Amino acid sequence: MAKKSEEAHKGREQWKTRIGLVLAMAANAIGIGNFLRFPVQCASHGGGAFMIPYFIAFLLLGIPLMWVEWAIGRFGGRHGHGTTPGMFHYLWKHPLAKYLGAIGIFLPLGILIYYNYIVSWTLAYSVFSLTGKYFAVPNHAGMVDFLAAFQGKVANAYFGDYTTALIFLFITIALLTWVLSRGVVQGIEALATWGVPVTFIIGFLLIWRIATLGTPDPAFPERSVINGLGFMWNPNFKALADSKVWLAATGQIFFTLSVGFGCIQTYASYVKAKDDIVLSGLSTVATNEFSEVIIGGFIAIPVTVAFFGIMETQRIAESGAFDLGFCAMPLIFQRLPAGQIFGTLWFFLLFIAGLLSSIALAQPLMAFLQDELKVSRRNAALITGGLATFLAIPVVVFLKHGFLDEMDFWLGTFGVVGFSIIELILFVWIFGSEKAWKEILLGADIKIPRFFFFAIKYVTPAYLSLLLFFWFFQDGLKIMFMRGVASENFPYIWFARFLMTALFLVIIVLVRIAWQRHRRTAHHKVSS
């Protein structure tokens, strides 16, 4: 059995360097949410007090899940599988296991469909900053109209329809496909090795510029970067009594660490059979947290307060990350010296971070096509890019009808928590807690406190179950029965649900085909 596993692992791609692995894993986690979603969530949920449930969730949920997914991924890679159908098959010798694993391909592919579109906005706005296209927009309301016209929701003097948005989407997917076609080392690792440092350099450059702003308008002394940092970080401890703050903080940990998406397992499958995953995993999450808390927490909110004041910033933050990033920030760049340059850098920072995350979301399908269906790397990349393009069209065309929001809740919120519970049950309770713990510790460069064994076995599953329960009754029922949704949007919401269901069923069929091929191959070898 050991020899068979070694042979299966030998033919697969592997990370070239440890630093490349850490940066690639960090790139998977460092996305648009680090620089837009985190500051909005923090500012809207108690400021500095938000960080208390945030770090509790990080300790009890994020780190344990991260190690579990690294361990499952390395375990699967050792058996020649880079996706969760194969990994779950070896964890649980039951016909159902591989179909549960299909969720680990379905979720990242489904999220990729709409995430690519959001990433393409950042590329477009980087170009708009460089060319000064939005610099004539006079106020926040005008910038909201500018974004809506770009997205094709309305038509105005700036954009007649969503043609421009489609062009930038196609460019983004073309870049994604090209990187995927180059493989793990020359594609993903190479891009992450320069992409992550570039995001840090741009981030620190923007922090320096913001830190030197002081009080942009002497007529409003209360509008300053210092007051912006105070708004961002001063704790409102009363907010801790609100369950929504705890849910928001826990949700942010999921988004920022990319746990529950199926991506970490695939990346970890390219780790050598006995390489450390404990210290490497901690290095990855530390890099991500530094990016989110330090860079993400010191740019968007403080500079918005400096130009618009606390009351307006609070209103913008409550309206969502898109309003902050694509409506408020462009107005600020208009007022900054060399604003076109800084605007270009800001949106390019978001684009690099988003593209790296998109690549991670695409890799599970890539690995499945290569490992299970024996499709060549080039053809797998073309299939992945083609699917991402074709399935993104409804997201673009029906954006104003809530199509993207519907997919995001069921896939990016509810789905990832549900999948995390499934993988924990399989790895810890069916595979066995002692075997799971031993798998995590295999080749470890540092010791893990025994506390995490009990956290992984009891605390994390309970935490996840409570989170899923509250989300379902707080938001799930309302979304499921389309309460508050305009009746004219019902057909589009149902179409989004049909698309997600059809996509999952297609992946189930592909998993079945792959395992039928495995059985025929095994039978042929025995007969020979």
C-alpha positions in Angstrom: 0.0 0.0 0.0 2.8 2.4 0.9 4.6 1.6 -2.3 1.4 2.2 -4.3 0.9 5.6 -2.6 4.5 6.6 -3.2 4.1 5.8 -6.9 0.9 7.8 -7.1 2.5 10.8 -5.4 5.7 10.6 -7.5 4.0 11.6 -10.8 2.3 14.7 -9.5 3.6 18.3 -9.5 5.2 19.6 -6.3 6.1 23.0 -4.9 9.7 23.9 -5.8 10.5 25.8 -2.6 9.1 26.2 0.9 8.9 30.0 0.6 7.0 29.5 -2.7 4.6 27.2 -1.0 4.0 29.7 1.9 3.5 32.6 -0.5 1.2 30.6 -2.8 -0.9 29.6 0.2 -0.9 33.2 1.5 -1.9 34.4 -2.0 -4.8 32.0 -1.9 -6.0 33.8 1.3 -5.0 37.4 0.5 -7.8 38.7 -1.6 -10.0 41.7 -2.1 -11.7 40.9 1.2 -8.5 41.7 3.1 -8.4 45.3 1.8 -12.1 46.1 1.5 -14.3 43.6 3.4 -12.2 43.6 6.6 -12.1 47.3 7.3 -15.9 47.6 6.6 -16.7 44.7 8.9 -14.5 46.1 11.6 -15.7 49.7 11.4 -19.4 48.6 11.2 -19.2 46.2 14.2 -17.7 47.9 17.2 -14.3 49.0 15.8 -11.6 47.6 18.0 -14.1 45.5 19.9 -14.7 43.6 16.7 -11.1 42.2 17.0 -12.0 40.3 20.2 -14.4 37.8 18.6 -12.3 38.0 15.4 -9.2 36.6 17.2 -11.3 34.2 19.2 -12.6 32.8 15.9 -9.1 32.8 14.5 -7.8 30.7 17.4 -10.7 28.3 17.8 -11.9 28.0 14.2 -9.3 29.4 11.7 -6.1 27.8 12.9 -7.6 24.3 13.6 -9.5 24.2 10.3 -6.4 25.4 8.4 -4.3 22.5 9.9 -7.1 20.0 9.1 -7.2 21.1 5.5 -3.5 21.1 5.1 -3.3 17.6 6.5 -6.2 16.3 4.4 -4.5 17.8 1.3 -1.1 16.3 1.9 -2.7 13.0 2.8 -4.7 13.0 -0.5 -1.6 14.1 -2.5 0.3 11.1 -1.1 -2.4 8.9 -2.6 -2.3 10.7 -6.0 -5.4 12.9 -5.4 -5.4 16.7 -5.6 -9.1 17.2 -4.8 -11.5 16.2 -2.1 -13.4 13.4 -3.9 -10.2 11.3 -3.8 -9.2 12.6 -0.4 -12.5 11.7 1.2 -12.5 8.3 -0.6 -9.3 7.4 1.4 -10.6 8.9 4.6 -13.9 7.0 4.6 -14.2 3.7 2.7 -17.8 4.4 1.7 -19.3 5.0 -1.8 -20.8 8.2 -0.6 -17.5 9.7 0.4 -16.3 10.8 -3.0 -19.7 12.5 -3.7 -19.4 14.5 -0.5 -15.9 15.4 -1.8 -17.5 16.7 -5.0 -18.6 19.7 -2.9 -14.9 20.7 -2.7 -14.8 21.2 -6.4 -18.3 22.7 -6.8 -17.8 25.4 -4.2 -14.6 27.0 -5.5 -15.8 26.7 -9.1 -19.1 28.3 -8.3 -17.4 31.1 -6.3 -14.9 31.6 -9.1 -17.8 32.3 -11.6 -18.7 35.6 -9.8 -15.4 36.4 -8.1 -13.7 36.7 -11.4 -16.2 39.4 -12.3 -15.5 41.4 -9.1 -11.7 41.0 -9.7 -12.2 42.4 -13.2 -13.7 45.6 -11.8 -10.4 46.3 -10.0 -8.5 45.9 -13.2 -10.9 48.3 -15.0 -10.7 50.9 -12.2 -6.9 50.7 -12.3 -7.1 51.7 -16.0 -9.8 54.3 -15.2 -7.5 55.8 -12.6 -4.5 55.9 -14.9 -6.5 57.5 -17.7 -8.5 59.8 -15.3 -11.8 58.5 -16.7 -13.7 59.0 -13.4 -11.9 62.2 -12.4 -14.8 64.4 -13.7 -17.4 62.7 -11.5 -18.3 65.4 -9.0 -19.7 63.6 -5.9 -20.6 60.3 -4.3 -24.0 60.0 -6.0 -22.3 60.5 -9.3 -19.7 57.8 -8.5 -22.5 55.4 -7.6 -24.0 56.0 -11.0 -20.6 55.6 -12.7 -20.2 52.1 -11.1 -23.8 51.1 -11.9 -23.3 52.1 -15.6 -20.1 50.2 -15.8 -21.8 47.2 -14.4 -24.7 47.6 -16.9 -27.4 48.4 -14.4 -28.1 51.7 -16.0 -26.9 53.7 -19.0 -25.4 57.2 -18.8 -22.8 59.4 -20.4 -20.0 57.2 -19.2 -21.2 53.7 -20.3 -24.1 52.6 -22.5 -24.1 49.0 -21.3 -21.9 46.3 -19.8 -19.6 45.9 -22.8 -16.7 47.5 -21.1 -17.2 45.3 -18.0 -17.2 42.2 -20.3 -14.0 43.2 -21.9 -12.2 43.5 -18.6 -13.8 40.2 -17.5 -12.4 38.4 -20.6 -8.9 39.9 -20.0 -9.0 38.7 -16.3 -10.1 35.2 -17.3 -7.4 35.1 -20.1 -4.7 35.9 -17.5 -6.1 33.3 -15.1 -6.1 30.7 -17.9 -2.5 31.5 -18.9 -1.2 31.2 -15.3 -3.1 27.9 -14.8 -1.7 26.5 -18.1 1.9 27.0 -16.8 1.4 24.7 -13.9 2.0 24.7 -10.1 5.7 25.9 -10.1 6.0 28.0 -13.3 2.5 29.4 -13.0 1.1 29.6 -9.5 4.3 29.6 -7.4 6.1 32.0 -9.8 3.2 34.5 -9.7 2.8 34.3 -5.9 6.5 34.7 -5.4 6.4 38.2 -6.9 2.7 39.0 -6.5 2.5 38.8 -2.7 5.6 41.0 -2.2 4.3 43.5 -4.8 0.9 43.8 -2.9 2.9 44.5 0.3 5.1 47.1 -1.3 2.1 48.9 -2.8 0.2 48.6 0.5 3.0 50.2 2.5 3.4 53.0 -0.1 -0.3 53.8 0.2 -0.1 53.7 4.0 2.8 56.1 3.9 0.8 58.5 1.7 -2.2 58.3 4.0 -0.1 58.7 7.1 1.3 62.0 5.7 -2.1 63.5 4.9 -2.8 64.8 8.4 -6.0 67.0 8.1 -6.7 67.5 4.3 -9.1 70.4 4.9 -8.3 72.8 7.8 -11.9 73.9 7.8 -12.8 70.5 9.2 -10.2 69.7 11.8 -12.2 66.6 13.0 -11.6 65.1 9.5 -8.1 63.6 10.0 -6.3 60.4 9.6 -5.8 60.1 13.4 -9.6 60.3 13.9 -10.0 57.8 11.1 -7.7 55.4 12.9 -9.7 56.1 16.1 -13.0 55.3 14.3 -11.5 52.1 13.0 -9.8 50.8 16.2 -11.5 52.4 19.2 -13.4 49.6 20.9 -17.2 49.9 21.5 -17.5 47.1 24.0 -21.3 47.3 24.0 -21.2 45.9 20.5 -20.0 42.5 22.0 -23.5 41.9 23.3 -24.8 41.8 19.7 -24.7 38.3 18.2 -24.3 39.8 14.7 -20.9 41.1 15.7 -19.7 37.6 16.6 -21.2 36.2 13.4 -19.6 38.9 11.3 -16.2 38.3 13.0 -16.4 34.6 12.5 -17.5 35.0 8.9 -14.5 37.3 8.2 -12.1 34.6 9.5 -13.7 32.2 6.9 -13.3 34.7 4.1 -9.8 35.8 5.0 -8.2 32.4 5.6 -10.1 30.7 2.7 -11.0 27.7 4.8 -14.0 25.6 3.7 -13.5 26.4 0.1 -11.6 23.3 -1.0 -8.6 25.3 -2.2 -6.2 24.7 0.7 -6.5 20.9 0.3 -5.6 21.1 -3.4 -2.6 23.4 -2.8 -1.5 21.1 0.1 -1.7 18.1 -2.1 1.4 19.3 -3.9 3.5 19.2 -0.7 6.0 16.4 -0.4 4.8 13.3 1.5 6.5 14.1 4.8 7.0 17.9 4.6 6.0 20.1 7.5 2.6 21.6 7.4 2.4 23.0 10.9 4.9 25.8 10.7 4.2 26.3 7.0 0.5 26.7 7.8 1.2 29.2 10.6 3.5 31.2 8.4 0.7 31.4 5.8 -2.0 32.6 8.2 0.5 35.1 9.8 1.2 36.5 6.3 -2.4 36.8 5.6 -3.3 38.4 9.0 -0.5 40.9 8.6 -1.9 41.8 5.2 -5.5 42.1 6.5 -5.1 43.8 9.9 -2.1 46.0 9.2 -2.4 47.0 5.5 -6.2 46.5 5.2 -6.9 48.2 8.5 -4.8 51.3 7.8 -5.9 52.4 4.3 -9.5 52.6 3.3 -11.3 53.7 6.5 -8.8 56.2 7.8 -8.4 58.0 4.5 -12.2 58.1 4.0 -12.7 59.7 7.4 -10.0 62.2 6.6 -11.9 63.4 3.5 -15.6 62.8 4.4 -15.8 62.7 8.2 -16.9 59.9 10.5 -20.7 60.2 9.9 -20.4 59.9 6.1 -17.7 57.1 6.4 -20.0 55.2 8.7 -22.9 55.5 6.2 -20.5 54.3 3.4 -19.2 51.4 5.5 -22.8 50.3 6.2 -23.6 50.3 2.5 -20.9 47.7 1.8 -17.3 47.1 0.7 -18.1 47.9 -3.0 -19.4 51.4 -2.1 -16.2 52.0 -0.1 -13.8 50.7 -2.7 -15.4 51.7 -5.9 -17.3 54.9 -5.0 -15.6 56.6 -2.0 -12.0 55.8 -2.8 -12.1 57.2 -6.4 -13.4 60.5 -5.1 -10.5 60.6 -2.7 -8.0 60.0 -5.4 -9.4 63.0 -7.3 -8.4 65.2 -4.3 -4.9 63.7 -3.7 -1.8 65.1 -5.4 -0.7 62.5 -7.9 -4.1 60.9 -7.3 -4.1 59.2 -10.7 -0.9 57.3 -9.7 -2.2 56.4 -6.3 -5.6 55.4 -7.6 -3.9 53.1 -10.2 -1.7 51.5 -7.5 -4.7 51.0 -5.1 -6.8 49.2 -7.7 -3.8 47.3 -9.1 -3.2 46.1 -5.5 -6.8 44.8 -5.4 -6.4 43.2 -8.8 -3.2 41.3 -8.0 -4.7 40.1 -4.7 -7.9 39.1 -6.4 -6.2 37.3 -9.3 -4.1 35.2 -6.9 -7.3 34.2 -5.1 -9.1 33.4 -8.4 -6.2 31.1 -9.3 -6.6 29.2 -6.1 -10.4 28.9 -6.7 -9.7 27.5 -10.1 -7.1 24.9 -9.1 -9.4 22.3 -7.6 -11.1 21.8 -11.0 -7.7 21.8 -12.7 -6.4 19.2 -10.3 -9.5 17.0 -10.7 -9.3 17.1 -14.5 -5.6 16.3 -14.4 -5.6 13.7 -11.6 -8.9 11.9 -12.1 -9.8 12.3 -15.8 -6.1 12.5 -17.1 -6.7 15.7 -19.0 -3.5 17.5 -20.1 -2.6 20.6 -18.1 -3.1 22.9 -21.1 -6.5 21.4 -22.0 -7.5 21.5 -18.3 -6.7 25.2 -18.2 -8.7 25.8 -21.4 -11.7 23.9 -20.0 -11.5 25.8 -16.7 -11.1 29.2 -18.4 -13.9 28.4 -20.9 -16.3 27.4 -18.1 -15.4 30.4 -16.1 -16.2 32.6 -19.1 -19.4 30.9 -20.2 -20.9 30.7 -16.7 -20.0 34.3 -15.8 -22.2 35.7 -18.5 -25.5 35.4 -16.5 -23.7 37.0 -13.5 -22.8 40.0 -15.7 -26.2 40.3 -17.5 -28.4 39.7 -14.4 -26.3 41.5 -11.8 -29.0 44.1 -11.1 -31.5 41.3 -10.3 -29.6 39.9 -7.4 -28.0 37.0 -9.3 -24.5 37.5 -7.8 -25.8 38.0 -4.2 -27.8 34.8 -4.4 -24.8 32.8 -5.5 -22.6 34.4 -2.9 -24.8 33.5 0.0 -25.3 29.8 -0.8 -21.8 29.2 -2.0 -19.5 31.8 -0.3 -21.3 31.9 3.1 -23.6 28.9 3.8 -21.7 26.4 1.6 -18.2 26.9 3.0 -19.4 26.4 6.6 -21.4 23.3 5.7 -18.5 21.8 3.9 -16.1 22.6 6.8 -18.4 20.6 9.1 -18.4 17.7 6.6 -14.6 17.6 6.3 -14.2 17.8 10.1 -16.6 14.9 10.7 -14.8 12.7 8.1 -11.3 13.6 9.2 -11.6 13.6 12.9 -14.6 11.4 13.7 -14.6 8.8 10.9 -10.9 8.6 9.9 -10.2 8.9 13.7 -9.1 11.7 15.9 -5.7 10.1 16.9 -4.9 9.2 13.3 -5.9 12.7 12.2 -3.7 14.3 14.9 -0.8 12.1 13.9 -1.3 13.1 10.3 -1.1 16.8 11.2 2.0 16.3 13.3 3.8 14.3 10.6 7.1 16.0 9.8 6.2 19.0 11.9 9.0 21.5 12.6 7.3 22.8 15.8 5.2 21.2 18.5 1.5 22.0 18.7 -0.1 22.4 22.1 -2.4 19.5 22.9 -5.2 22.0 23.4 -5.6 22.1 19.6 -6.4 18.4 19.6 -9.4 19.0 21.8 -10.3 22.1 19.8 -10.3 20.2 16.5 -12.3 17.3 17.9 -14.9 19.2 20.0 -14.7 23.0 20.0 -14.3 23.7 16.2 -17.2 21.4 15.2 -19.5 22.9 17.8 -18.5 26.4 16.8 -19.2 25.7 13.2 -22.6 24.1 13.9 -23.7 27.1 15.9 -22.5 29.4 13.2 -24.4 27.5 10.5 -27.5 27.4 12.8 -27.5 31.2 13.4 -26.8 32.0 9.7 -29.6 29.8 8.5 -32.2 31.3 10.8 -30.9 34.8 10.6 -30.4 35.0 6.8 -31.0 31.6 5.3 -34.7 31.4 5.7 -35.2 34.9 4.5 -33.1 34.3 1.4 -34.5 30.8 0.8 -38.1 32.1 0.6 -37.0 35.4 -1.1 -38.5 37.6 1.5 -38.0 41.3 0.6 -37.1 40.4 -3.0 -39.0 42.3 -5.7 -41.3 39.9 -7.6 -39.8 40.8 -11.0 -36.5 39.4 -9.7 -37.9 36.0 -8.8 -37.1 34.4 -12.2 -33.5 35.5 -12.0 -33.1 34.1 -8.4 -34.5 30.8 -9.5 -32.2 30.8 -12.5 -29.2 31.3 -10.2 -30.4 28.3 -8.1 -30.9 26.2 -11.2 -27.4 27.1 -12.4 -25.8 26.1 -9.1 -27.8 22.9 -8.9 -27.0 21.9 -12.5 -23.3 22.7 -11.9 -23.2 20.4 -8.8 -25.0 17.6 -10.6 -22.5 17.8 -13.5 -19.6 17.5 -11.1 -21.3 14.5 -9.4 -21.5 12.8 -12.8 -17.9 13.6 -13.6 -16.8 12.1 -10.2 -18.8 9.0 -11.0 -17.2 8.7 -14.5 -13.7 9.2 -13.0 -14.3 6.4 -10.4 -15.6 4.0 -13.1 -12.4 4.6 -15.0 -10.4 3.9 -11.9 -12.2 0.6 -11.4 -11.7 -0.4 -15.0 -8.0 0.5 -14.8 -7.5 -1.5 -11.6 -9.4 -4.5 -13.1 -7.2 -4.3 -16.2 -4.0 -4.3 -14.1 -5.2 -7.3 -12.1 -6.2 -9.2 -15.3 -2.8 -8.5 -16.8 
